[in-house]
Amino acid sequence: MKIEEIYKLFLKYPVISTDSRKPEKNSLFFALKGESFDGNMFTKNALENGCAYAIVDNPIFALNSNCILVNDTLETLTELAKYHRKKLRIPILAITGTNGKTTTKELISHVLLNKFNLVYTKGNLNNHIGVPLTLLSMNSETQFGVIEMGANHPMEIKHLCEIAEPDFGIITNIGKAHLEGFGSFENIIKTKKELYDFLENSNGTIFYNTENKILSQINSDVNISKIAFGNGINSDVCGSIISSNPFLFVKIQIASSELNINSKLIGNYNFENILAAVSIGYYFDVDPLKIKEAIENYTPSNNRSQLIKSNLNTIYLDAYNANPSSIEASLINFIQLNVENKCVILGDMLELGNDAVEEHKKVIDLINKAEFSKVILVGNIYANLNETENFIRFKDVNNLKIWLENNRIVDSHILVKGSRGIQLERIVEYL
């Protein structure tokens, strides 16, 4: 069946399901494959649970006329999203970067919702499956789209841009993450720059932080419309941090307006995310007071930059992900906080390949320069470093949980940060 015919079905049943256990009624089920599952095997369940049609790529599971056999379900999902994107004819902003892209996406979206009927990436559905699903969740009433794009291999941002065809773009920053997949830091830079390259070819617009030397360097030879934000007078939107103990209170100058924003975000590293949201809101003519209100009302969640006050401690939870640049930023910010009894609980930084040991040693060097009351390290990399012998170490979070049950930490300010695979969020109830 041609993509045009599948699109007609999509217009009649405009919801995509990929989980046969809980599909929305009268949706289209796409039998996608994963490392440990084959969606084709769940076709019967999907139809019985209310899906109108199932898109399959294994003839064995083309059970009846409600099953559409294609060569490759993921490829068909991608082509359907591309086809739909062209029909939408709406502006789309793409966001990528090593750190902060999800928080930036959330802030930007909350700001733009003041003006547009907007659809944006939910959670971190930012890969080759998530981007098509986000596009296909848009409809004729959607006025603006915000798409988060993640990558852990070269050429992936290029591929996602070819699907979403963004008109605007922002790279939050570029740091060392997923080195195992990229192979080198240079490849990370090239991959992130694929967003700039696409926008240059399509005559788009980029937003960038003038204080970021890498971003300034890679867009210097890009012939494209650029909107700059930062600390200085060379920026279209500029600002400064008034205080951050612990929540960020910032002052931002846009044209003749000055915004004093009391956010619910912790960490000076979130300042550039706020600046980005203000810049993009201002570019799209959102009322400055509405921009201020949107940012002040945003509360972080999903283990990102969260401040949690328990009966025992104050917890700074940032356990969704960790890489060398985000760990450094979090530790420096935590060191600068004017509070007593500081404790850090850090998990391994994953997917760093051959650089893993060296990068973890750099973290230990930074910790040694601080005066933390307690340092707890979780994961095999930290556990096997001789440099960590003076700290409390655990190979996994389960052993840490047992220790915390018998060694309660009280009256402390605790930074909790590690890669998603370490699952440090599971210890919050013990703090």
C-alpha positions, 0 to 999 in steps of 0.5 A, a space after each residue: 500500500 502506498 503512503 498516500 493510501 496509508 495517509 488517508 487511513 491516518 486522517 480517518 484514524 489519526 492516533 498512532 499506537 505502538 503498545 498493543 496492551 493499552 492502545 487508544 480505540 480506533 488508532 493505527 497500530 504500528 508493529 515496531 521492533 526493538 532489541 528484545 521484542 517484535 511488535 508483529 507478534 502483538 498484532 492480534 492483541 492490538 486489534 482485539 484491544 481496539 485498534 482500527 488497523 495494524 501496520 505489520 511487516 511480517 506476512 505471518 501476522 497479516 491476519 485479515 483485511 485490517 492488517 496492512 503489510 509493508 516492507 518495514 514498519 519503522 520506515 513506513 512510520 517515518 514516511 507517514 510522518 514526513 508526508 504529514 509534516 508537508 501537509 501541516 505547513 506550520 512553523 517547527 522549532 527543533 532543539 538539540 544539544 548535549 545538556 538542557 535540551 528537555 528543560 529548554 524545550 519545556 520552557 520554550 513550549 510553556 512560553 509559546 503556548 501563550 500565543 499558539 496552539 502548540 504541540 511539543 515533544 512529550 518526555 524525551 521522545 526525541 529519537 527516530 521513533 519519538 520524532 515521527 510520533 510527535 509529528 503525527 500527534 499534530 493536526 489541522 488545529 496545530 499552529 506551531 511545533 516544538 521538536 526535541 532531537 537527541 542523538 548518540 551516533 553521527 548523522 542522526 540529527 540530519 536524519 531527524 531534520 529530514 523528517 521534521 523539516 524545522 524552520 527554526 533551531 537551537 543547540 543548547 550546548 555541546 559537551 562530551 556525552 555518548 562518546 561510545 557511539 560518536 567515537 570522538 568529541 569532534 563527531 559530536 560537534 559535527 552531528 549537532 551542527 547538522 541542525 545548523 546545516 539543514 537550516 542553512 539549506 532551507 533558509 531557516 533561523 537559529 537561536 544561539 548563546 553568544 557566551 558559548 564559544 563552540 556554538 559561536 565558532 560553528 555558526 560563524 560560517 553558516 549563512 543564516 538568520 541568527 538571533 543571539 542571547 547571552 550576557 553581553 551587549 552583542 546579544 539581542 536578548 541579554 541578562 544576568 543572574 541576581 541570585 541562585 540559592 537555590 532557585 534562579 532569580 534572573 534579570 533579563 533585558 529585551 528591547 525596552 523591557 526588563 524582566 525580573 524572573 523568579 524561577 523554580 529552577 535550581 542551578 546556574 546552568 539553567 540560566 541559559 535555558 531561561 534566556 533561550 526561552 525568553 529570546 524565542 518568546 520575544 522573537 515570536 511576539 509573546 507579551 513579555 509579562 506572559 513570558 515571565 509568568 510562563 517561566 515562573 510557573 514552570 516546575 521541573 519534574 522527571 528527575 531533572 533539576 528538582 528541589 525536594 524537601 523531605 522530613 530529613 534533608 533537602 535534596 537536589 535531584 538531577 538523576 535523569 542523565 549525567 555526562 562530564 559537562 553536566 556533572 561539572 556544572 552541577 558540582 560547581 553550582 552545588 559547591 557555590 551554594 551557601 548552605 551547610 552539611 553538603 553531601 553528594 551522591 553520584 552515579 557513573 557516567 555511562 556511554 563514554 567509551 575509552 574516555 570513561 576512566 579519565 572523565 571519572 577521575 576528573 570528577 574526583 579531582 573536582 570533588 577533592 577540591 570541595 569540602 563535602 561532609 559525605 561523598 557516595 559513589 555508585 557504579 562499577 567505574 567509580 568502584 574500581 578507581 583507586 582514587 575513590 578509596 576514601 569515599 563510600 562506594 557501591 557497585 549498584 543502587 540496590 546496595 546503596 539502598 540497603 546501606 541508607 536504611 541502616 545509615 540515615 543521612 539527616 539535616 543535609 543538603 544532598 546533590 543526587 546526580 548520575 546517568 539514567 542507567 544507574 537509577 539514583 531516583 530510587 534512593 530518594 525515599 531513603 533521604 
